[in-house]
Amino acid sequence: MLEIRNLRVRYTKAEVLKGVSLSVPEGAVVAVLGSNGAGKSTLLKSLSGLVPPLPGSSSRLAGRELTGLSPEKIVAAGVVHVPEGRRIFATLSVRENLRMGAYLRRDKPAVQQDYEKCFALFPRLKERLAQQAGTLSGGEQQMLAIARGLMAGPKVLLLDEPSMGLAPIIVDQIYDILGEIRRQGVTMILVEQNATLALSACDYAYIMMTGEIRLAGTAAELAAKDDLIKSYLGA
């Protein structure tokens, strides 16, 4: 579904992504693992149009070239980014945040159906629709960030560190919800530092180090290489 080939990104003089290539099959969850500074977040920012790639880079969704499109056109094409740190609109209500997620959509009946799907996945958000988003707990803000992404109607959902800063019991809840989103047929790229957690939730994984893919395989194959993964992640 999503094919990334020779993706290169430079910040000033430093090349942060050095020819990254990976494939994301339809309906799959693909994890991208690595330590801080490996280039994981830059990968997602480039895919969503927030960081321009260098010439020769390519990312295709169902055969359509996305490289060079604006962020809003990439969202309209079906690639939706849930960024690290949640980045909700803190001064807006929960309801208004969800509406912002659906801002580009014109299919009102389907939008209403997606509201109901989000409320089924995140019943706490339905209870807090009028509440200012910045007053939610950290876990609730992460739920809102994911729900806002789902309201855009993604074909591919890019999730950057959804477990960051959350208590273990909340992380378990978030990953249970991601499992349900997967069962609903949404394709995902999951960026995580927690390899054990990510491998428990994905089909396939790539290990990044200093802007390059160093290791790839199915979740089961990589889980069996625990010592090797720890050496790449600096654990």
C-alpha positions as CSV (number, residue, x, y, z in Angstrom):
1,M,0.0,0.0,0.0
2,L,2.7,2.5,1.0
3,E,6.1,2.2,-0.6
4,I,9.0,4.3,0.5
5,R,12.1,4.3,-1.6
6,N,15.5,6.0,-1.0
7,L,14.0,8.6,1.3
8,R,16.7,11.2,2.2
9,V,16.3,14.3,4.4
10,R,18.9,16.9,5.3
11,Y,18.8,19.5,8.1
12,T,21.3,22.2,7.2
13,K,24.5,20.2,6.5
14,A,23.5,17.0,8.3
15,E,21.8,14.2,6.4
16,V,19.3,12.8,8.8
17,L,17.7,10.1,6.6
18,K,20.2,8.3,4.3
19,G,18.2,6.5,1.7
20,V,15.5,4.8,3.8
21,S,13.3,2.2,2.0
22,L,10.4,0.3,3.5
23,S,7.1,-1.2,2.6
24,V,3.8,-1.1,4.4
25,P,1.2,-3.7,3.2
26,E,-2.5,-2.8,3.3
27,G,-4.0,-3.6,6.7
28,A,-0.6,-4.2,8.4
29,V,1.0,-2.6,11.4
30,V,4.7,-1.8,10.7
31,A,6.9,-0.7,13.5
32,V,9.9,1.6,13.1
33,L,12.2,1.2,16.1
34,G,15.4,3.0,17.2
35,S,17.0,5.1,19.8
36,N,16.8,8.9,20.1
37,G,18.3,10.6,17.1
38,A,17.8,7.6,14.8
39,G,15.6,9.5,12.4
40,K,12.2,7.9,13.3
41,S,10.3,11.1,13.8
42,T,11.9,12.7,10.7
43,L,10.7,9.8,8.7
44,L,7.1,10.4,9.7
45,K,7.4,14.2,9.2
46,S,8.7,13.6,5.7
47,L,5.9,11.2,4.9
48,S,3.4,13.7,6.0
49,G,4.9,16.6,4.1
50,L,6.2,18.6,7.1
51,V,9.9,18.1,6.2
52,P,10.9,18.1,2.5
53,P,12.9,15.2,1.2
54,L,15.9,15.4,-1.1
55,P,15.5,14.9,-4.8
56,G,15.3,11.2,-5.8
57,S,13.2,10.3,-2.7
58,S,9.9,8.6,-3.3
59,S,6.8,7.7,-1.2
60,R,3.8,6.2,-3.0
61,L,0.4,5.4,-1.6
62,A,-1.3,2.8,-3.8
63,G,0.9,3.9,-6.7
64,R,0.3,7.6,-6.2
65,E,3.4,9.7,-5.7
66,L,3.1,11.8,-2.5
67,T,6.6,13.3,-2.5
68,G,6.4,17.1,-3.0
69,L,2.7,17.4,-2.1
70,S,1.6,19.8,0.6
71,P,0.6,18.4,4.1
72,E,-3.1,19.0,3.5
73,K,-3.0,17.2,0.1
74,I,-1.2,14.2,1.8
75,V,-3.9,14.1,4.5
76,A,-6.6,14.3,1.8
77,A,-4.8,11.4,0.0
78,G,-5.1,9.3,3.2
79,V,-1.9,9.6,5.1
80,V,-2.5,11.0,8.6
81,H,0.1,11.9,11.2
82,V,-0.4,11.6,15.0
83,P,2.7,13.4,16.1
84,E,5.0,12.9,19.1
85,G,3.8,14.9,22.1
86,R,0.1,14.7,21.1
87,R,-0.1,18.3,19.7
88,I,-3.7,18.7,20.5
89,F,-5.4,22.1,20.4
90,A,-5.2,22.7,24.1
91,T,-7.6,25.8,24.2
92,L,-10.3,24.1,22.1
93,S,-12.8,21.6,23.4
94,V,-12.6,17.9,22.7
95,R,-15.5,18.3,20.2
96,E,-13.7,21.1,18.4
97,N,-10.4,19.0,18.2
98,L,-12.4,16.1,16.6
99,R,-14.0,18.5,14.1
100,M,-10.5,19.8,13.2
101,G,-9.5,16.3,12.4
102,A,-12.4,16.1,9.8
103,Y,-11.8,19.6,8.5
104,L,-10.9,18.5,4.9
105,R,-13.7,16.0,4.6
106,R,-17.0,16.6,2.7
107,D,-18.6,13.2,3.2
108,K,-20.8,14.2,6.1
109,P,-22.6,10.9,6.6
110,A,-19.3,9.0,6.8
111,V,-17.9,11.7,9.1
112,Q,-20.8,11.1,11.5
113,Q,-20.2,7.4,11.4
114,D,-16.5,8.0,12.2
115,Y,-17.6,10.1,15.2
116,E,-19.5,7.2,16.5
117,K,-16.6,4.8,15.9
118,C,-14.3,7.2,17.9
119,F,-16.8,7.3,20.7
120,A,-16.9,3.5,20.8
121,L,-13.1,3.3,20.9
122,F,-12.8,6.2,23.3
123,P,-15.9,6.4,25.6
124,R,-14.0,8.9,27.9
125,L,-13.9,11.4,25.1
126,K,-17.6,11.3,24.6
127,E,-18.1,12.1,28.3
128,R,-15.8,15.1,27.9
129,L,-16.9,16.6,24.6
130,A,-17.3,20.1,26.0
131,Q,-14.2,20.0,28.1
132,Q,-11.1,22.1,27.2
133,A,-8.6,19.6,25.7
134,G,-5.7,21.1,27.7
135,T,-7.3,20.0,31.0
136,L,-7.5,16.3,30.0
137,S,-5.1,13.9,31.6
138,G,-2.0,12.8,29.6
139,G,-3.7,9.5,28.6
140,E,-6.9,11.2,27.6
141,Q,-4.9,13.7,25.5
142,Q,-3.2,10.8,23.7
143,M,-6.6,9.2,23.1
144,L,-7.8,12.6,21.7
145,A,-4.8,12.9,19.4
146,I,-5.4,9.4,17.9
147,A,-9.2,10.0,17.6
148,R,-8.5,13.3,15.8
149,G,-6.3,11.4,13.4
150,L,-9.0,8.9,12.8
151,M,-11.5,11.6,12.0
152,A,-9.4,12.5,9.0
153,G,-10.4,9.1,7.5
154,P,-6.9,7.7,7.1
155,K,-5.8,4.9,4.9
156,V,-2.4,5.0,6.7
157,L,-2.1,6.3,10.2
158,L,1.4,7.4,11.3
159,L,1.8,7.1,15.1
160,D,4.8,8.8,16.7
161,E,5.6,7.4,20.2
162,P,2.0,6.9,21.4
163,S,3.3,5.5,24.7
164,M,5.6,8.4,25.6
165,G,5.1,9.7,29.1
166,L,2.2,7.5,30.0
167,A,1.7,5.2,33.0
168,P,1.9,1.5,32.1
169,I,-1.8,0.9,32.7
170,I,-2.7,3.7,30.3
171,V,-0.1,2.4,27.7
172,D,-1.9,-1.0,27.9
173,Q,-5.2,0.7,27.2
174,I,-3.8,2.7,24.3
175,Y,-2.4,-0.4,22.7
176,D,-5.6,-2.3,23.2
177,I,-7.3,0.5,21.3
178,L,-4.7,0.3,18.5
179,G,-5.4,-3.4,18.2
180,E,-9.1,-2.6,17.7
181,I,-8.2,0.1,15.1
182,R,-6.1,-2.5,13.3
183,R,-9.0,-4.9,13.3
184,Q,-11.1,-2.2,11.6
185,G,-8.6,-2.3,8.7
186,V,-6.6,0.8,9.3
187,T,-2.9,0.5,8.1
188,M,-0.4,1.9,10.6
189,I,3.2,2.9,10.9
190,L,4.2,2.8,14.6
191,V,7.3,4.6,15.8
192,E,8.4,3.5,19.2
193,Q,11.5,3.3,21.4
194,N,10.0,0.5,23.4
195,A,10.8,-2.5,21.2
196,T,9.0,-5.1,23.3
197,L,5.8,-3.1,23.3
198,A,6.0,-2.4,19.5
199,L,6.8,-5.9,18.5
200,S,3.8,-7.2,20.5
201,A,1.5,-5.0,18.3
202,C,3.0,-5.1,14.8
203,D,3.4,-7.5,11.9
204,Y,6.7,-6.3,10.6
205,A,9.4,-4.0,12.0
206,Y,12.4,-2.0,10.9
207,I,15.3,-1.0,13.1
208,M,16.8,2.4,12.4
209,M,20.2,3.7,13.4
210,T,21.7,7.1,12.4
211,G,19.2,7.6,9.6
212,E,19.5,4.1,8.0
213,I,17.6,0.8,8.2
214,R,19.9,-1.7,9.9
215,L,17.6,-4.6,10.5
216,A,14.2,-5.7,9.3
217,G,11.9,-8.7,9.7
218,T,8.6,-10.0,11.0
219,A,7.7,-9.2,14.6
220,A,8.4,-12.9,15.5
221,E,11.8,-12.9,13.8
222,L,13.0,-9.7,15.5
223,A,11.6,-10.7,18.9
224,A,13.9,-13.8,18.7
225,K,16.9,-11.5,18.2
226,D,16.6,-9.7,21.6
227,D,20.3,-9.2,22.2
228,L,20.8,-7.8,18.7
229,I,17.9,-5.4,19.0
230,K,19.2,-4.2,22.4
231,S,22.6,-3.5,20.8
232,Y,21.0,-1.3,18.1
233,L,18.7,0.5,20.6
234,G,21.5,1.1,23.1
235,A,19.7,-0.8,25.8
